[in-house]
Structure formats: C-alpha cells, structure tokens
Amino acid sequence: VMSAEHVEIHNIRIPRLPHPQIANAVYWTLKKNAPFDEQQMLVDFEVQQEILEQGIPKLAVMACVAPRQEIEDVKALFAKTGHPLAGISIAPFALQSLLRRGMTDERGKIITILNLGNDSSRIDIYASGNLVMTRGIKAGTNSMVEALADSYNNSRPYAPSLTLENGREMLNNLFRNSPPVPDAEAGFKIDEDETFKMIHSALERMVRQIDMTFKYFASERQQEKIAKIFVSSEMSVYKPILDYIGSNLDIACEMLDPLTTDHSMSVRFKEGDDAYPVERAAFATALGGALSDNDHSPNFLFTFQDKEREASVKKINKGVFAVFIAAVLVLGAFFVYQNHDIDRRQTVLTGLEKTLAGTGPEVDQRQLLKMAGQAARQRNISVLYAERYLGMALLGEVATVTPPNILLTSLKMKMGQAVQGKTVKMSTVSLEGLILGERQISETSLAGYVMSLEASPLFSSVSVEKSGVDPDVKDGELYFTLNLKVEG
C-alpha cells in the first residue's frame, strides 16, 4: 500500500455504453475534467454500478490517476528484496476491501472512514462497499497539538512553556488512555478534561470541514444519509473525540478496528485483547491490502487493460474448452455406438459359429475345390440328360396340356446346339392342328389352349403363326399353327 498523496481519485459518470467502449469514454472524460500526461501517469478505473441521472441511465465509475515513476520505484524496491509484489494500491482502496469483505454490519449503506493524519486528514465515503468520494482536509493531529500548546501557554503565561514535542507526547498519552502528563517533573499540571477543552477549537474546525464535505456529498450524489463514521489514526483515537464527532454530526462514530471481536474478522491478537486497540487498529490498512484481489480491488500492477487481456484469454480458453468437451462428447457417443455395434456383431458371429458347428466338420479349400469340380461334372451330366430327353419331355408336356377337342396334325421340334453344357441356340416347337366342335367356340378354345401352353414352365413364349377355317375340311373346323420357344 503506497502513499495516496500523489494519486488522484475521480468519481465520474458516463453514458451506459457497450463494454468495449467504456474504457475510451472514461479516458476522454478524465482528459476533459482533469488533464494529465499519460506518459507519466497511469490510469485505472472500476465500473461500480448503473445509476439513473435525471431519468437517464448512466454508469458510475471510480477512476484513479497515479504517477508511473512512483509505482515503478515501489515495485523495484520490493523486487530487490526478493519479494516481488503481486499488487500495489493505496489506503482508500485497501479500506474499501475491508468493507467489501464484510468488516461492518452496515451492508448496503453509506460508510465514512476518517483517517486522521498529522498535517491533514482524509475523508473516504463508501456506498455499498464502493469508494464514491474522497477528500482531504487541512486538519489533523498537528492542529490539535498546536491548539493544546497555544491554549496552555496563553492560560499560563508564567508557567514553563509547553512545546509542540511535549504537547504531542501529552496528546499521545491521552489517546492511549495513559496519564496526560508525560513527565511529572516538567511541571505541566493538566488533567484529562482540561486537555480535551484545550484541543476543542481544533476539533470544532475539523468537524465543520467534515460537515461541509457531507453536505456537498448529499447535494451532489442525492443519496441517503451516512450511516456510520469510522475513525483511524496513527496515534489511535481518543474515545471522547469519537463521541464529540458523532454527537455534532448526529452520526454513529467509532474507531476503525477490524480485528476486534465485534466484527467477523476478529482474531485473538494477544492476551487482554481489549487492552490493545491501538495495536489492532494499526493493522487496518495492512489487513485491507491483504484481503484485496484483482477481481474486486484496484491494482496499479494489474489495471483494466490487464483485466481485459485476461478476460479475453479466459474467453478463448472457455471456447477451446467448450470445443474440446463437444469433441469428447461426440467421440464418446461414437465410442459407445462402436462398442454396441461390436457387441451386436459378436452376438451374430457367435450364432453363426454355433450354426456352422452344427452343420458338420469344417472343410478346407482343397475340399471346396474338389466339391466344386464334382458339382460342375454333375451339372454337365444333368445338361446332357436334359438335352437327351428334352424331346420326350416336350412331347409329354404338349400331350398333357392339349385338351380332347384339339386334334394335333403335326409337331416339329428344332433342338438348340449345346457347347460345353451351355445352350447357345434356343429350341423351338411348331404345332399344327384342328379344333373340333362348334365353330362359335373354336377361337375361344384356341385362346385357352395358347394360355395353357404359356403357363407351362417348359415354354417361354407361344405365338399363333396362322389360324383360320378351311372350307375343304369337313364341317369347316378351325385350323391353326403355333410356334413355341422352349425355356432354358
């Protein structure tokens, strides 16, 4: 946590813009309101919340401008010690981390932390854990010491003069609840009540400046009343001072002590914990720095540009991870399908093996070739028998199909020639005959005869070459000539 003396903190409001345009809007707003040299100054900002300003939605932004050289000096100093820093911040941001981590029970309310310094003090106002305003005032512990010395010397012109060193030691002892007189031999006989009265004028000026700051904050921000004031100081804080500030501002006021048992961050500091508020309170800023992180706390070593780059890398990583997961799911589904298909095929193979086992002994290639040769010879023999008895088969088929009222007068067969068991020319049969019976049904009988021949498995086609009535024939019977082609 480095000094905040040269760090400028600005609470600005910009139009509600898409995320990529926010940095540019903040930069130019700062350049307009408080010009700076970007070569020498580092800029960082934090978008706090979305607000309505005269009915227009805007973004409340806390921006800070810090000297680059001072940051580099602090960074280099710790690097030389062998302890490189993870982050550099300032006290207002460290105390902001305390509030965001739940140091108080005033969640969602407006809190003020008054940091009493020697020459000046700082007023930090936080709303819902966000630093919304910071202001320095020309009032501190030195003002109280000076008021104490002036009041004492003016009221005791003949007593030994009270120096500023003696006044500071006296005030420090008073703040630590020790006897107000640092050295009894010095002759300063001031009790506790008189000491407080002597610093009253300095306290009154301080409270007046605090009140003016609060009124300005209320008029500018138009927010609810400040709920509580926490006071911190290098010299601890005197309880009557807290009561005086609280009563005059009508706001609860207490010492900033995040390690007390009243808060969720309580620890057992040492024996007699309640007797060491100064030691505990001195760790407030250090504790806030230790509780800071890059996601919720400004860090001069990790600015908004670094956050943007990290977010971009995370986005790419998420995309790669999503693609990887999708690929894993697809490949996993394909793997499951393949295993299922393998199991199915294995089941089929097992069934085929069982069927094969029941068909008899296994045969090898030589046996198959031998069986193929035997089958070929048997086929050739069958072809020879078919050729030899084809005529008899045709005569038998024609005799079977021919009805009694049809008288065949001629039957001629022309057999096809076979070469190595294959028929290269189709066999044909020519039939001539008469249809006996009444002439009115002769043609119907011929058509039925043709259909019967076509239905025979031996004939592939039947055609009527000629038909008619011969007047020279008795009773004028219908004569015909049919051509039949033999199947196969």
Disulfide bonds with the S-S distance in Angstrom:
none
